Amino acid sequence: MMTTLPDDPALIDRAQRDPEAFAELYRGYLTPVYRYLYRRLGNAHEAEDITSQVFMDALEAGWRGWPICARLQALLGHPGGSQRYSD
């Protein structure tokens, strides 16, 4: 079963100023981002930490002008995985 992720431009725009809209994006993307990181890293604790950092970066930088998937990939340093967050 495929999950539909929120990628509504109006929701993304509202997330810039509305905590509830950002929360909706967060709820929609939390599990897919965590699962991606866990598969890449093989470590639950590290995946949780980086997942938190990804969403903090998204909150600080905003989603404006990016499709959500592209934004998260950029924040993750895709295709290199978690390089942006490595020590």
C-alpha positions in Angstrom: 0.0 0.0 0.0 1.4 3.4 -1.0 1.1 6.3 1.4 0.2 9.7 -0.1 2.4 12.4 1.3 1.2 16.0 1.7 2.7 18.0 -1.2 0.0 20.7 -1.5 1.5 24.1 -2.4 -1.1 25.9 -0.3 -0.2 23.7 2.7 3.5 24.4 2.2 2.9 28.1 2.0 0.8 28.0 5.2 3.5 26.0 7.0 5.7 29.2 6.8 3.5 30.9 9.4 1.1 28.3 10.8 2.4 25.8 13.3 -0.6 23.5 12.6 0.2 23.4 8.8 3.8 22.6 9.6 2.6 19.9 12.0 0.6 18.3 9.2 3.7 18.2 7.0 5.7 16.8 9.9 3.2 14.1 10.5 3.1 13.2 6.9 6.9 13.0 6.4 8.2 11.8 9.8 7.9 8.1 9.2 9.2 8.1 5.6 12.2 10.3 6.5 13.0 8.2 9.5 12.7 4.9 7.6 14.9 6.3 4.8 17.6 7.3 7.3 17.4 4.1 9.2 17.9 2.1 6.0 20.8 4.3 5.1 22.4 4.4 8.5 21.4 1.1 10.1 21.2 2.8 13.5 17.9 3.8 15.1 19.3 6.4 17.5 21.3 8.1 14.8 18.3 8.0 12.4 16.1 9.6 15.1 18.7 12.4 15.7 19.1 13.2 12.1 15.3 13.0 11.4 14.9 15.7 14.1 17.6 17.8 12.6 16.1 17.5 9.1 12.8 18.9 10.4 14.5 21.6 12.4 16.3 22.6 9.2 13.1 22.6 7.3 11.4 24.7 9.9 14.2 27.2 9.9 14.8 27.3 6.2 11.1 27.0 5.2 9.7 24.9 2.4 9.1 27.8 0.0 10.0 27.2 -3.6 10.7 23.5 -3.3 8.6 20.4 -3.7 8.7 18.7 -0.3 10.5 15.6 -1.6 13.2 17.7 -3.3 13.6 19.8 -0.1 14.1 16.8 2.1 16.5 15.2 -0.3 18.5 18.5 -0.4 18.5 18.6 3.4 19.7 15.1 3.5 22.4 15.8 1.0 20.9 13.3 -1.5 22.1 11.2 -3.2 24.9 10.9 -0.6 22.5 10.2 2.2 23.4 11.7 5.5 26.7 13.4 4.4 25.3 16.8 5.4 25.0 15.6 9.0 28.1 13.5 9.3 30.8 14.5 11.8 
